[in-house]
Every structure is written in structure tokens, then in C-alpha cells.
Amino acid sequence: MLLLLAACGGPTGDPDRATMPAEAFAAGAPPPLIPAPVQATPGQGHFVVEPGTPVVAAATDPAARDAADRFIAMLRESTGVSLRQVESATAPAIVFSTDAKLDAKAEGYALEVAPGGIRIRARDGAGLFYGGVSLWQLLTTADTLPVRVPAVRIVDAPRFGWRGFMLDSARHIQSVDEIKRLLDQMARHKLNVFHWHLTDDQGWRLEIKRYPKLTEVGAWRIPAGKAGQDAAGKPVRYGGFYTQAQAREIVEYARQRHITVVPEIEMPGHAQSAIAAYPEFGATGKAPPVSPDWGVNTWLYGVEDPTFEFLQNVLTEVIDIFPGQYIHIGGDEADKYQWRNSPRIQARRKALGLADDMQLQSWFIKRIETFLVAHDRRLIGWDEILEGGLPPEATVMSWRGMEGAVEAARQGHDVVLSPSNVTYINRMQSEESDEPPGHDFTTTLRKVYDFEPVPPELDARQARHVLGTQANLWTEHVRTEPRVEHMAFPRLSALAEIAWSPKATRDWEGFLQRLAPQMRRFQRAGIRAADSAFAARIRVHAQGQGAHVTLLNQTGFGELRYTTDGSEPTAQSPRYQQPLQVTLPTTIKANAFYQDKPLAATRELRVDARTLRTREAEYLDACRKDSYVLRLEDDEPREGERAVVPVDIGAPCWQWKQAPLDGIAVLGAEVLDLPYNFQFGGDSVGAVLPPAGPVDLQVRVGGCGGAPVASARVEPTDAAVKRVEVALPRMTGAQDLCLKFSGDHRRVLWAIDRVELRPAAEAP
């Protein structure tokens, strides 16, 4: 396959001077498209797209006119050049047209580039739009027009019909404008399902006119810790909601980009915000607060007729707003503690002839499904809806691995694959100190790209029930819109290729080559995508009177270049080929480059004697093999940036392996006091904590089982980050240090941000 793109090297409007861009793909490489197309066949010659090139769509072809409009708008945003749409043209042009006879699947298209012009054909509007997206990508590895596109014929169609992205707006709400920006990026990746998580324990985000307290009460919570108080110590509410008009606006915006919005209204669990507003519909009849805690709460809906009337009235308004086929009802993590301990509910269960609470949940879900089917909708839920028996027409979204999808498909139910260990993009992209807050373990770009949505256990007939796949972004720890974008991209680029492109053509190295220009498209669109996969990482350790420096990046893609004189690295800077031996002090700056362009922001580290005796918490080890480490954000200051630290919330403990202790007299630590706001279902109910007392930072040597060799009191201060100085006994050599806080971490979760070893000469 030959090169598909060349960009101008001369003045705008001078096609004879259009030349190959620096980032051009080598001859024989696939076209620079994400997701990769099914087939691309090179031709002879090329066509130059200039600022004056017309875009043709017949007046009698509304789908073509719409696709042409979208293409022109995308190109204008990326290049600043606005092409003109016309109904016909005699000069060479870009032509969009509906072709009912085209041999293509739904959403498929044919894109043909020849010396006489460019033609995009499809059987439907979605296919025409996606053909325009592909042409837009071919034209935007460069910054502006003219662009020379070599002759090629691309025939393309999606592998799966469900290519999704789920956004949690319940834990942290996003603006309408931000959601539109995300929908734009979904469309440009040929993703077509926006799963919108609108209700949970921590917030109800959709206006329901019949039940105004859902948003008057349920949309607002008092955050845990200092973030929930103003300077005078008074409560500060957090929250908000989308009016029905705003929700309709988002639905229409998505429709214009061939995206279906699937709303999620959680039941029977994750219902605390609704029960806070209308306690009479809960299992206990009592009113809890809207939850400030993360995890599995115990508040469930009741199972009496008035509760179902409430839920059906809510769903009636939801159906009116969201015209898509599917309504997601959650169904996950419904801890049965309240049902199990309610004589009224247990009597109801027995009267229904149900053996246990699992069957009661199944009965609950089936009743909701009957209502939805009567309104020409289909129920979809998380894989817990399998427990106790599936409703007849339910679709299963499998998140606890692949097993739920396998079981449901074997029963003849449609499934969407979204296993948490691969497609949950609220997880960290690296374990580096520049990552934002996130869930437990790292989910790298490569891990997402290697995911295969069709479980191997399914035979060909069962595999036809796999509708597709999606990525999920839960926002407990994703408080801001820039962090939403950081978490989503470029991992959504990888998911898009999984969902669209043929399995046999998947190519990791080729994907990275195509991702390089995509990262620049993100930048031009103002999308704050993560560069974690490409960023240079600097590792140092003492060696003689200097330091041994190693450079690496997560993917191994690109050329690592560095400087040691404080200057910004460029494509002409020294190339890293082997570890460096540097004198102290030295400032190392490094970046990865591909085709002479940087792949990430420059990373730098000042290497001096203090650096070698300091560890960020990210580079300390957890003490348990089964640790549950989260990257948590501090709860202060109220405005501006907050510190972010990794901490094992089950047993906070840190180890500095082989710490250099010769001549060391003091361990200095920067620590944070975080709110412990985690719920673990019924196991959390009624937990009795020991009395509060003073807290010490304790230091152990050689492991965490022995008695502390040193400790120091952690004194509360108004500062967000507290400093603790621990005087150490005289020790020699390199030894393992174990750091723990005394007291019960469920009262205040103390966490280490940074530790430093200091010799006696630097002791306070």
C-alpha cells in the first residue's frame, strides 16, 4: 500500500509546490486512519485538495449534504480553511453521494481518490459521514491546505454495530459543552453509542418533572472532608443536573453525528440519591443523605407497587427524552443488606414464591423489562442481572470479566463486552507521579489495544450475539473536565480500532504510527489527551560520585532524545542509546520523537545528592501483595490544584526497598490527611471504630512485622501537605524501610506524598 498523504510545502493555494510532510508514512504503510479501514488499494497519480476545491452534494441527496457539511466543519476547525459546498461542479471536486446499489454493510462507505477528484459513496448517512471522517483524517496530518492525496480506493465498514463510550456524570458532572466535545471526538473515531450514566448514590443528574425533588435534593451532596466546608466550616454543596431541554439538546447533537444516547437509570441499587429525595420508595422508608462516599452503598429501592409506579413514571419521561432502542437500568452491586434485614420485604419475597433475594432482584428486573417492552424499548443491564435468571429480552453488558457475556450469549441473549480489567479507562495509564487520580491498577494503551471482544468460548452461532464493545469512564476520582479528556484519550482511539477494524488486521506498531498524527489532531482541537504512552521517563540511582541515568517510555515507540544543559530537547538532540553516567548536579530533559516531531511533553529531572535520597510515593512499594492502591486527590485546598497520592486504602503502608542509610539521621516526610469515604456494602454497616487518638508516623526496618525503630507525631496543621521529621537511629548500608501510620485509617486516611533521607549535617 502506498503513501496516502502529502501536505503543502509552499504557499497556500499553490498545488505544484505541495510536498510530502515530515510525518508522512513510508511507502507500503497503511493509510494514517484510526480506526484502520477494512481495505485500501493504491492507485496511480494523486489529487490536490486546495482551499478552492468544491465539495459537491446534490440538493436531492440530504444525507450527502449533511455529511458534506460535517466534513467541511471538521476541516475548518483543524486547518482554518473552509471549503465551499455546491450542488454540482465541472472542475475537480470532492463528491459525496448516496448509492443504494453500493455493496456495503450498514455504516460502510467507499472512498476513492483519483487524479480527477475524490468521491465518497455509502448506502446510508452514517456511512457517508464516516467516509468524510476518513478523508478529514487524510487531510489533517498536515496543518493546512493544499494537501496532495495519492490515488487510493478505501472500502470500509465496522466489525461491530455497538461501538461505545460510557461517561459517568453522576459522581462528577460535566458541562453540556464538554459532553459535546466528547461526542465530536467519538464521531471522529467512528464510535456510535454514548452510554450516559445519569444516576447513582452520589447524584441524580436528570430533571424528572413529575418528581422535582430528584434534582432539588438528589442532585446535591456535601463532599467528604474539607472540600465539603467553606472557610467558616459551613457545609458546601456540590452537584447539578441536566434539564430535559439540555438532555434533548445532547441527544440531537449526538444524532447529527450518528451517535445513539443510551441513558442509565440505576436500580435496584446505587439508588441512594433517589431515596434521599423520596425515602418512601426505599427499602427502609428512611431518608439517607446523598452519599459523599465511593464504593458499594446499601440503599436499595423497595419492592412494593408504589415503588414500581415511581420507577415507571421516571422511565416514561426518560423514554420521551431518549428515542434510542435501549434503556440501561444498571442492576449492578445491589448489596441485599437492607432487603435481607427487612421483615416486610422478606414477607413480600415469600408471598411471591421466590427462593432468595437473588430471585427477588430477577423478579424486580423482569417487571421493569415488561414495562420497557410495552413501550417498544429494550432493557440492557450490567451482568449482575444474570443472577436469579435473565428477563426474556434483556441484553447483558458484561463488566466482571467475560463470563457474564459467555453465559448470556449461550442463553441466546445479546451482549456488549466491557470487562473492567481492560475497558475501564478511569484506571491509571501509568504508575508515574504525573498521572491524575484514578482507580486501582494500571490499564495501559497497549492493554486496551490487545483486547478481543469475542470470548473464545463462544461458537460461531453464539458469537453472533456479541453486539460489540465499549469503554467506561467512571468519575469518582475524575473531578475535572481536563481529567476526563486525559483518561479518555488516546485509549478511546485504541477501543475504536478494536470495535471497527477487522481482528486479522490489528497491528500495534502500525497503530502507534497512526496515533502520532492523531495526537496532534487532539492538540489542535483543544483535547487534553494523555501522553503517558509516549512520555520519556527518567530513572536515576547513585553510582560513585555521580548518578546512573536510564531513559525509557511505556511503548518503546519513537526515538528518545535528551539534553543535560537545561535546553529543550529537539529531534537533533543526542539520541539515548545506553544508560548515562552524569556528575552532580545535572538537569536531564528528555522526550520521544517520531519523524522529527515530539510525541509528548518534555519531562525533566534535576539530579543531585538530594534527588538520590528522595522518593515520591509512586516509587515506593505497597506492603501487601493483595494491596488495593488508589490514586487519591487531597480534599484541600478548596480552589486550585490539589496533591495526588497513591495509597492502599485497605492497609496504608509503604516500603522503600534498599534505602541508602549510611550517615542518615532523619527521615523527612510530606504527608496528607485524606477523608476515608469508602463503602463496602453490608460489611460497612455498623462498623465500630476505636477511639480517635494521636497519630505517629512509624519507621520499621527489614520488613513491616517488627516493632518501630523510630516514630514521630503527625501534628495537624492548616497546610494541605504536612511535614514530619523522624529522627532515625544510626544505621548503615542499604536496608528496607517500612512506613506506617498508627491508629485506624478509617478515621483519617493518612498518606505519604514524598520521603527524603537526610544526613546529620542537614538535620534540623
C-alpha positions in Angstrom: 0.0 0.0 0.0 1.5 3.3 -0.9 1.6 6.6 1.0 -1.8 8.2 1.2 -0.9 11.8 2.2 1.3 14.6 1.3 1.0 18.2 2.5 2.0 21.6 1.2 5.5 22.8 1.4 4.8 26.0 -0.4 2.2 28.9 -0.2 -1.4 28.1 0.3 -3.2 27.7 -3.0 0.0 26.5 -4.9 -0.7 22.8 -5.7 2.5 22.5 -7.7 4.5 23.1 -4.6 2.6 20.6 -2.4 5.2 18.3 -0.9 5.5 15.4 1.5 5.0 16.3 5.2 7.7 15.4 7.7 5.3 13.0 9.4 4.4 11.2 6.1 4.1 7.4 6.3 6.7 5.4 4.4 5.7 3.7 1.1 3.9 0.5 1.8 2.4 1.7 5.2 -1.3 1.6 5.8 -3.3 4.9 5.5 -3.0 7.1 8.5 -6.5 6.4 9.7 -7.9 5.5 13.2 -9.7 3.1 13.1 -7.8 1.3 10.4 -10.0 0.6 7.3 -11.0 -2.8 6.1 -9.3 -2.4 2.7 -7.2 0.2 1.0 -5.9 -0.3 -2.6 -3.5 2.2 -4.0 -4.0 3.6 -7.5 -2.0 5.8 -9.9 -1.4 9.6 -9.5 -2.8 11.9 -6.9 -5.3 14.7 -6.3 -4.5 18.0 -4.6 -7.1 19.4 -2.2 -6.9 23.2 -2.2 -8.7 25.9 -0.4 -10.8 26.4 -3.5 -11.7 22.7 -4.1 -15.5 22.4 -4.2 -17.4 19.9 -2.1 -20.3 18.5 -4.1 -23.6 17.1 -2.8 -26.8 17.1 -4.8 -29.8 19.0 -3.5 -31.9 15.9 -3.8 -29.5 13.9 -1.5 -30.0 15.2 2.1 -27.7 12.6 3.6 -24.9 13.6 1.3 -25.4 17.3 2.0 -25.3 16.7 5.8 -22.2 14.6 5.5 -20.5 17.2 3.4 -21.4 19.9 5.9 -19.9 17.9 8.7 -16.7 17.2 6.7 -16.3 20.9 5.9 -16.9 21.9 9.5 -14.3 19.4 10.8 -11.7 20.5 8.2 -12.3 24.2 9.1 -11.7 23.5 12.8 -8.5 21.6 12.1 -6.9 23.8 9.3 -8.7 27.1 9.4 -9.8 26.6 5.7 -13.5 26.5 4.9 -14.3 24.6 1.7 -17.4 25.6 -0.2 -20.3 23.2 -0.7 -22.1 23.2 -4.1 -24.7 21.2 -5.8 -22.6 20.4 -8.9 -19.2 21.2 -10.3 -17.3 20.9 -13.6 -13.9 21.3 -12.0 -12.2 18.5 -10.0 -14.1 18.2 -6.7 -14.8 16.2 -3.6 -18.2 14.5 -4.2 -20.5 12.9 -1.5 -23.4 10.8 -2.8 -25.8 8.2 -1.5 -25.6 5.0 -3.6 -28.3 2.4 -2.8 -26.5 -0.2 -5.0 -23.2 0.0 -3.3 -22.1 -3.3 -2.0 -21.5 -2.2 1.6 -22.7 -3.1 5.1 -24.7 -0.6 7.3 -22.4 2.3 8.2 -19.9 1.3 5.5 -18.5 3.5 2.7 -16.3 3.7 -0.3 -13.7 6.4 -0.6 -12.0 6.8 -4.0 -9.2 9.2 -4.7 -8.2 9.7 -8.4 -6.4 12.4 -10.3 -9.8 13.7 -11.4 -11.2 14.1 -7.9 -12.4 12.4 -4.7 -15.6 10.5 -4.3 -17.3 9.2 -1.1 -20.3 6.9 -1.5 -22.4 5.0 1.0 -25.8 3.4 1.3 -26.7 5.5 4.4 -26.0 8.8 6.1 -23.7 7.2 8.7 -21.5 5.7 6.0 -21.2 9.0 4.2 -20.3 10.7 7.5 -17.6 8.1 8.3 -16.2 8.4 4.7 -15.9 12.1 5.4 -14.2 11.4 8.7 -11.6 9.3 6.9 -11.0 12.0 4.3 -10.7 14.5 7.1 -8.0 12.4 8.8 -6.1 12.0 5.5 -6.0 15.8 5.1 -5.1 16.7 8.7 -1.8 15.0 9.3 -0.7 18.4 7.9 -1.7 21.7 9.4 -3.4 23.4 6.5 -4.2 23.1 2.7 -3.2 22.4 0.0 -2.7 18.6 0.6 -1.8 16.1 -2.1 -3.6 12.8 -1.6 -2.3 9.8 -3.6 -4.8 7.8 -5.6 -6.4 5.1 -3.5 -9.7 3.2 -3.1 -10.8 2.5 0.5 -13.7 0.1 1.2 -14.6 0.1 4.8 -17.3 -1.0 7.3 -17.5 -1.6 11.0 -16.8 -5.0 12.6 -19.4 -4.4 15.4 -22.6 -2.4 15.5 -22.1 -1.3 19.1 -19.0 0.9 19.5 -19.5 2.7 22.7 -18.2 5.0 25.4 -19.8 5.4 28.8 -19.4 8.6 30.8 -20.3 8.8 34.5 -22.0 12.2 35.1 -23.4 11.1 38.4 -20.3 11.1 40.6 -18.9 14.3 38.9 -21.0 16.3 36.5 -19.7 17.7 33.2 -20.9 20.7 31.3 -23.1 20.4 28.2 -20.3 21.9 26.1 -17.8 19.3 27.4 -20.2 16.5 26.5 -20.5 17.9 23.0 -16.7 18.0 22.7 -16.6 14.3 23.7 -19.3 13.5 21.2 -17.3 15.2 18.5 -14.3 13.0 19.3 -16.4 9.9 19.4 -17.8 10.6 16.0 -14.3 11.2 14.6 -13.4 7.8 15.9 -16.5 6.2 14.4 -17.9 5.4 17.8 -21.7 5.3 17.7 -23.1 4.7 21.3 -22.9 7.2 24.1 -23.9 5.4 27.3 -24.7 8.2 29.7 -24.6 7.2 33.4 -27.1 9.7 34.9 -28.0 8.4 38.4 -26.1 6.9 41.3 -25.7 7.1 45.1 -23.8 10.3 44.7 -26.1 12.3 42.5 -29.3 12.3 40.3 -28.5 14.3 37.2 -31.6 14.3 35.0 -34.6 16.5 35.5 -37.8 14.5 36.1 -40.8 16.9 36.0 -43.1 14.6 38.0 -40.6 14.2 40.8 -38.8 17.6 41.2 -37.1 16.5 44.5 -34.9 14.1 42.5 -32.9 17.2 41.4 -33.8 19.6 44.2 -32.4 17.1 46.7 -30.9 14.2 44.9 -28.6 16.3 42.6 -26.6 17.8 45.5 -24.2 16.3 48.1 -21.8 17.6 50.8 -18.4 16.3 49.7 -16.4 14.3 52.3 -13.6 16.1 54.1 -12.5 19.7 53.9 -13.9 20.1 50.4 -17.4 20.0 51.9 -16.8 23.0 54.1 -16.3 26.7 53.5 -13.7 28.8 55.3 -16.2 29.2 58.2 -16.7 25.5 58.5 -20.2 25.6 57.0 -21.3 22.9 54.5 -20.7 23.5 50.8 -22.9 21.6 48.3 -21.6 20.0 45.2 -23.7 18.9 42.2 -26.0 20.0 39.5 -28.3 18.4 36.9 -29.3 18.5 33.2 -32.6 19.9 32.4 -34.8 17.9 30.0 -34.1 20.6 27.4 -30.4 20.2 27.8 -30.7 16.4 27.6 -32.7 16.7 24.4 -30.0 19.1 23.0 -27.3 16.5 23.7 -29.4 13.7 22.1 -29.9 15.8 19.0 -26.2 16.8 18.8 -25.3 13.1 19.1 -27.9 12.1 16.4 -26.4 14.5 14.0 -23.1 12.7 14.4 -24.7 9.2 14.1 -24.4 8.5 17.8 -27.2 7.0 19.9 -27.5 8.0 23.5 -28.3 5.2 25.9 -29.4 6.6 29.3 -28.7 4.7 32.5 -31.1 4.9 35.4 -29.8 2.7 38.2 -31.9 0.1 40.0 -32.4 -1.6 42.4 -29.1 -0.5 43.9 -26.9 2.6 43.5 -30.2 4.4 44.4 -29.2 6.5 47.5 -29.6 9.9 45.8 -33.2 9.0 44.7 -34.1 7.6 48.1 -32.7 10.7 49.8 -35.3 12.6 47.8 -38.1 10.2 48.1 -37.5 7.8 51.1 -40.9 6.2 50.8 -39.7 4.3 47.7 -36.6 2.9 49.5 -36.4 -0.4 51.3 -36.3 1.1 54.8 -38.6 4.2 54.4 -35.8 6.3 55.9 -34.1 9.2 54.2 -30.3 9.0 53.9 -28.1 11.9 52.7 -26.9 11.9 49.1 -23.8 9.9 49.5 -20.3 11.5 49.6 -18.7 8.0 49.7 -17.4 5.8 46.9 -17.9 2.1 46.7 -20.9 -0.1 47.3 -23.7 1.5 49.4 -26.6 -0.5 50.8 -29.6 1.7 49.9 -32.0 -0.2 47.7 -35.4 0.5 46.3 -38.3 -1.3 47.8 -40.3 -3.9 46.0 -43.9 -2.7 46.6 -46.2 -1.4 43.9 -45.8 2.3 44.7 -42.0 2.0 44.1 -42.6 0.4 40.7 -45.2 3.2 39.9 -42.5 5.7 40.7 -39.8 4.0 38.6 -42.2 3.6 35.6 -43.2 7.2 35.8 -39.5 8.2 35.8 -38.8 5.8 32.8 -41.8 7.3 30.9 -40.1 10.7 31.0 -36.7 9.1 30.1 -38.2 7.3 27.1 -39.7 10.6 25.9 -36.3 12.3 26.0 -34.1 9.5 24.6 -35.5 7.9 21.4 -32.9 5.1 21.1 -33.8 1.5 21.4 -32.1 0.7 24.7 -32.6 1.9 28.3 -29.9 0.9 30.7 -31.2 0.0 34.2 -27.9 -0.7 35.9 -28.6 -3.7 38.1 -25.1 -3.9 39.5 -23.7 -4.1 43.0 -27.1 -4.3 44.6 -26.0 -5.3 48.1 -29.0 -7.1 49.6 -28.3 -6.0 53.2 -31.5 -3.9 53.5 -33.7 -6.4 51.8 -32.3 -9.2 53.9 -33.0 -7.3 57.1 -36.5 -6.1 56.3 -39.3 -8.3 57.6 -41.7 -6.5 55.2 -39.6 -7.2 52.1 -38.9 -10.8 53.1 -42.6 -11.4 53.6 -43.1 -10.0 50.1 -40.5 -12.3 48.7 -42.1 -15.3 50.2 -45.5 -14.3 49.1 -44.1 -14.2 45.5 -42.8 -17.7 45.9 -39.2 -16.6 45.4 -36.4 -18.7 46.9 -33.9 -16.0 47.8 -33.0 -12.3 47.3 -31.3 -13.1 44.0 -34.6 -14.3 42.6 -36.2 -11.2 44.1 -33.8 -9.0 42.1 -34.5 -11.0 39.0 -38.3 -10.5 39.6 -37.6 -6.8 40.0 -35.7 -6.5 36.8 -38.2 -8.6 34.8 -41.0 -6.3 36.0 -39.1 -3.3 34.7 -38.4 -5.1 31.4 -42.1 -5.8 30.9 -42.7 -2.1 31.2 -40.0 -1.2 28.7 -41.0 -3.8 26.2 -44.6 -2.4 26.3 -43.1 0.9 25.3 -41.1 -0.6 22.4 -37.8 -0.4 24.3 -35.1 -2.9 25.2 -33.6 -3.4 28.6 -29.8 -3.6 29.0 -28.1 -4.0 32.3 -24.8 -5.0 33.9 -24.0 -8.7 34.2 -25.5 -9.0 37.7 -28.9 -9.1 36.0 -28.0 -12.7 35.2 -28.3 -13.6 38.9 -31.6 -15.2 39.6 -32.5 -15.5 35.9 -32.4 -13.1 33.0 -35.5 -11.3 31.7 -36.6 -12.8 28.3 -35.4 -9.9 26.0 -32.6 -8.4 28.1 -29.2 -7.5 26.8 -26.2 -8.0 29.1 -23.3 -5.6 29.4 -20.5 -7.8 30.8 -18.2 -5.9 33.2 -16.9 -8.5 35.7 -14.7 -10.2 33.1 -16.0 -12.1 30.1 -18.0 -14.8 32.0 -21.3 -12.9 32.0 -21.2 -12.4 28.3 -20.5 -16.1 27.7 -23.3 -17.2 29.9 -25.8 -14.7 28.4 -24.8 -15.5 24.8 -25.2 -19.2 25.4 -28.7 -18.5 26.6 -29.4 -16.6 23.4 -29.1 -13.1 24.7 -27.3 -10.2 23.1 -24.2 -9.0 24.9 -21.8 -6.0 25.0 -18.3 -6.6 26.2 -16.9 -4.1 28.7 -14.7 -6.0 31.1 -13.4 -3.9 33.9 -9.8 -5.2 33.8 -9.4 -3.8 30.2 -12.0 -1.3 29.2 -12.4 0.8 32.4 -10.5 3.9 31.5 -10.9 5.5 34.9 -7.8 3.5 35.8 -4.4 5.0 35.6 -2.5 4.9 32.3 0.9 4.7 34.1 2.2 4.5 37.6 4.2 7.7 37.3 3.8 10.7 39.6 2.4 12.9 36.8 -0.8 10.8 36.5 -4.1 12.3 37.8 -6.2 10.5 40.3 -7.5 7.1 39.3 -8.7 3.6 40.3 -6.7 0.7 41.4 -4.4 -0.8 38.8 -2.8 0.5 35.6 -4.6 0.0 32.3 -2.1 0.9 29.6 -2.8 1.9 26.0 -1.4 -1.5 24.9 -3.7 -3.4 27.2 -6.7 -1.7 25.7 -5.5 -2.3 22.2 -4.9 -6.0 22.8 -8.4 -6.6 24.0 -10.5 -9.1 21.9 -14.3 -8.6 22.4 -15.5 -12.0 21.2 -14.9 -14.6 24.0 -13.1 -17.7 22.6 -15.5 -20.0 24.4 -18.4 -19.0 22.1 -19.1 -20.9 18.9 -20.0 -19.1 15.7 -23.7 -19.1 16.4 -23.3 -17.8 19.9 -20.7 -15.2 18.8 -23.4 -13.5 16.7 -24.9 -12.3 20.0 -21.9 -10.1 20.6 -23.2 -6.6 19.6 -19.8 -5.0 20.3 -17.8 -3.3 23.0 -17.3 -0.1 24.9 -15.0 1.8 27.2 -16.3 3.0 30.6 -15.2 6.2 32.4 -16.3 6.2 36.0 -15.6 9.6 37.6 -15.3 9.0 41.4 -11.7 10.2 41.1 -12.1 12.2 37.9 -13.3 15.5 39.2 -12.5 17.9 36.4 -13.1 18.1 32.6 -9.4 18.1 31.7 -9.0 14.9 33.6 -12.0 13.4 31.8 -10.1 14.0 28.5 -6.8 12.8 29.9 -8.5 9.5 30.9 -10.4 9.0 27.7 -7.8 9.8 25.1 -5.9 8.2 23.5 -7.3 4.9 25.0 -10.6 5.6 23.2 -8.6 5.6 20.0 -7.5 2.0 20.8 -11.0 1.0 21.7 -12.3 2.5 18.4 -10.0 0.3 16.4 -11.0 -2.8 18.3 -14.6 -2.1 17.7 -14.4 -1.1 14.0 -11.4 -2.8 12.3 -11.1 -6.5 11.4 -9.4 -8.6 14.0 -6.9 -10.0 11.5 -5.6 -6.6 10.5 -4.8 -5.4 14.0 -1.3 -4.1 14.2 0.1 -2.4 17.3 3.2 -0.9 15.7 1.1 0.5 12.9 -1.4 1.8 15.3 1.3 3.8 17.1 2.4 5.2 13.8 -1.1 6.3 13.0 -1.6 7.6 16.5 1.2 10.1 16.2 -0.7 12.4 13.9 -3.9 11.7 15.9 -2.2 13.1 19.0 -1.6 16.4 17.1 -5.3 16.4 16.0 -6.2 16.2 19.7 -4.0 19.1 20.4 -5.4 21.3 17.6 -8.9 20.5 18.8 -8.0 21.5 22.4 -8.4 18.0 23.7 -6.1 17.4 26.6 -5.2 13.8 25.7 -2.7 11.9 27.9 0.8 11.4 26.6 1.5 8.7 29.1 2.2 6.1 26.5 5.0 8.1 24.9 6.4 10.3 27.7 10.1 9.9 28.5 10.7 8.5 32.0 13.9 9.3 33.8 15.3 6.8 36.3 18.4 7.5 38.4 20.4 5.8 41.1 23.7 6.7 42.8 26.9 5.5 41.2 30.2 6.5 42.6 30.3 10.3 43.0 27.6 10.8 40.3 24.5 9.1 39.1 23.4 6.4 36.7 20.5 7.7 34.5 18.2 5.4 32.4 15.6 6.7 30.0 12.6 4.8 28.8 9.0 5.2 27.7 6.0 3.0 28.1 5.5 1.8 24.5 9.1 1.9 23.3 7.9 3.9 20.3 9.8 6.8 18.9 13.4 7.9 19.5 14.3 9.2 22.9 16.3 12.4 22.8 17.8 14.2 25.8 19.8 17.2 26.9 21.9 17.8 30.0 22.5 21.6 29.7 19.0 22.7 30.6 17.8 23.2 27.0 14.7 21.8 25.4 15.3 18.5 23.6 14.7 18.5 19.9 14.9 15.9 17.1 18.6 16.9 16.7 19.5 16.4 20.4 21.6 13.4 21.4 19.7 10.1 21.0 19.5 7.9 24.0 21.2 4.6 23.3 22.5 3.4 26.7 22.4 4.5 30.3 24.2 7.8 31.1 26.7 8.5 33.8 26.3 12.1 35.0 28.0 14.3 37.5 26.1 16.1 40.2 24.2 18.3 39.8 22.8 17.8 36.3 19.4 18.6 34.9 18.1 15.9 32.5 15.4 16.8 30.0 14.0 14.1 27.6 11.3 13.5 25.1 10.4 10.9 22.4 10.3 11.9 18.8 8.8 10.3 15.7 9.6 11.7 12.2 11.2 14.7 13.9 8.1 15.7 15.9 7.8 15.3 19.7 5.3 12.7 20.9 4.8 14.1 24.4 5.6 17.0 26.7 9.2 17.2 27.8 9.9 15.5 31.1 12.8 16.8 33.3 14.6 15.9 36.5 17.3 17.7 38.4 19.7 15.0 39.5 21.6 16.0 42.7 22.5 14.4 46.0 19.1 15.2 47.4 17.3 13.6 44.5 19.1 10.4 45.1 17.9 10.3 48.7 14.3 11.2 47.8 11.4 9.0 46.8 8.0 10.1 45.5 5.2 7.8 46.9 4.7 6.4 43.4 8.2 4.9 43.6 7.7 3.3 47.0 6.2 -0.2 47.2 3.0 -1.2 48.8 3.5 -3.6 51.7 0.8 -6.2 50.7 0.7 -8.4 47.7 -3.1 -8.0 47.6 -3.0 -4.2 48.1 -5.8 -2.0 46.8 -3.9 1.1 45.7 -5.9 4.1 44.5 -4.5 7.4 43.3 -6.4 9.8 45.5 -6.7 13.5 45.4 -6.4 15.6 48.6 -9.6 17.3 49.8 -7.9 20.7 50.0 -7.3 23.4 49.1 -10.9 24.4 48.1 -9.7 26.1 45.0 -6.8 25.3 42.6 -4.6 22.2 42.3 -4.5 19.5 44.9 -1.9 16.9 45.7 -2.4 13.4 44.3 -1.0 10.3 46.0 -1.2 6.5 45.7 -2.4 4.8 48.8 -3.5 1.3 49.7 -7.0 2.0 51.3 -7.2 -1.4 52.8 -3.9 -1.2 54.8 -1.9 2.0 54.2 1.8 1.1 54.3 4.8 2.0 52.2 8.2 0.3 51.7 11.4 1.9 50.5 13.4 -1.1 49.3 17.2 -0.9 49.9 17.1 2.7 51.2 20.7 4.1 51.4 21.2 4.7 55.1 24.9 5.4 55.5 25.2 8.6 57.5 21.5 9.2 57.6 20.0 10.8 60.7 16.5 12.0 59.7 13.6 10.7 57.5 11.6 13.7 56.4 8.1 13.0 55.0 5.4 15.1 53.3 2.0 13.6 54.3 -1.6 14.3 53.6 -4.8 13.7 55.7 -7.4 12.4 53.4 -11.1 11.6 54.1 -11.8 7.9 54.3 -15.0 7.9 52.3 -15.4 4.3 51.1 -18.3 1.9 51.5 -18.2 -1.9 51.1 -21.8 -2.8 51.2 -23.3 -4.5 54.3 -19.8 -5.1 55.7 -19.5 -1.4 56.3 -22.8 -1.1 58.2 -22.4 -0.6 61.9 -18.6 -0.8 61.9 -17.3 0.4 65.3 -14.1 2.3 65.1 -11.7 2.6 68.0 -11.5 5.9 69.8 -9.6 8.7 68.0 -6.1 9.3 69.3 -2.8 10.9 68.3 -1.2 9.6 65.1 2.5 8.8 64.7 4.5 8.0 61.5 6.4 4.8 62.3 9.5 3.5 60.7 10.4 -0.2 60.7 13.5 -1.9 59.3 13.8 -5.1 57.3 10.1 -5.7 57.0 6.7 -4.5 58.4 6.2 -7.1 61.1 8.6 -5.8 63.7 8.4 -3.0 66.3 9.1 0.5 65.1 12.7 1.7 65.3 11.6 5.3 65.2 8.5 7.4 65.1 7.3 11.0 65.2 3.9 12.6 66.0 1.9 13.9 63.0 0.7 17.2 64.1 -2.5 18.6 62.4 -1.9 22.0 60.6 -3.9 24.2 58.2 -1.5 23.3 55.4 -2.7 20.8 52.8 0.7 19.0 53.0 2.2 18.4 56.4 5.9 17.8 57.1 7.0 15.1 59.6 10.6 14.7 60.8 11.5 11.3 62.1 14.9 11.0 63.9 16.5 7.7 63.0 18.9 5.6 64.9 22.3 5.2 63.4 22.1 2.6 60.6 24.5 1.6 57.8 24.3 0.1 54.3 21.1 -0.3 52.2 18.1 -1.6 54.1 14.3 -2.0 53.5 12.3 0.7 55.3 8.6 0.2 56.2 6.5 3.3 56.8 3.1 3.2 58.6 0.8 5.5 60.5 -0.5 4.5 63.9 -4.3 4.5 64.6 -7.2 3.4 62.5 -7.0 4.6 58.9 -10.8 4.6 58.6 -11.0 7.7 60.8 -8.4 9.7 58.8 -6.6 8.2 55.9 -3.0 9.5 56.3 -0.9 9.1 53.1 2.7 9.7 52.2 3.4 12.1 49.3 7.2 12.1 49.4 10.0 10.9 51.7 13.6 12.1 52.0 16.6 10.7 53.9 18.9 13.4 55.3 22.4 13.1 56.8 23.1 14.6 60.2 24.6 17.7 58.7 21.2 18.6 57.1 19.1 17.6 60.1 17.0 20.4 61.7 
